[in-house]
Amino acid sequence: MNRTISSRLFLKIFLTIVVCFLFFVSGRVSADQPHMRAALNALRTARNELQIASSKKGGHRAKAIDLVNQAITEVQKGIEYAK
């Protein structure tokens, strides 16, 4: 049970950090958008790590992957919009 709680807590903290990071960088985008591209790379890395993680997380890993995919899409849209 502690392992499940730890996994859930980790996912919540991780996603909170990603969202905060994206909000932080969104106001500081320059013409070449290095921060948005760095965020995109970080999200892709996070998605890869989640995909290779054990799937026995009560559906939370799958939900986290979905949320990271949504974040990737939003970052890509933000990069395109700024062009």
N, C-alpha and C positions, 0 to 999 in steps of 0.2 A: 504494500500500500504506500509506503514512504517513497518507493521508486516511482510510482505513478504520480504522486503529488509532486515530486521533484521534476519529473518530465513536464508536467503541466505548467509548473512554475517557470521552468526554463523557457518553454515556448512563449509564455506570456511576456516574460522579461525581454526575450529576444525580439519579439515582434514590436514591443513598445519602443525599444531602442532603435529599431529600423525606422519606425514611423517618425520618431523624434528627429532622427538623423535626416530623413527626407524633408521634413518641415524646415529644419535648420538650413539645409542646402538650397531649398527652393528659392529663398530670398537672396541668395548670393551667387546666382548663376551668371557667369560671364559669357562673352561671345562664343568661346570655344567649349564652354560648359564642362570643365574638368571635374567639377564636383558631382554633377548629374551623371557623368560617365562613370565616376568612381562608385557612386551609389548603385548604378546599374550592375557593375561588376560585382559589388558586394552582395547584391540581391541574388545574382546568378550563382555565386559561390554558396550562399545560404541555401538556395533551392537544391543544389547538388548535394550538400551535406544532409539536408532533410530527406532527400530521396534515398540515400544509402543508409540512413538510420533504420533501426529496427522498426517494423510496422506495428508492433504491439503497444500502441499508445492510446487506445480507446478512441480512435478517429481523430485525435488532436494533431498528429503528424500530417495526416492528409489535409486537414483544415489549414494548417500552417502553410503547406505547399500551395494550396489554393490562394491564400492571402498573399504569399510572396509573389505568385504569378500575377495577381492583380496589381501589386506594387510595381512589378517590372513593367507591366502595360502602362501604368500611369506615368512612370519615369520616362518611358519611350515617347509617350504623347507629349509630355512636358518638353522634351528635347526637340521634338518636331515643331511644337508651337513656338518655341523661342527662335527658331530659324526664320 
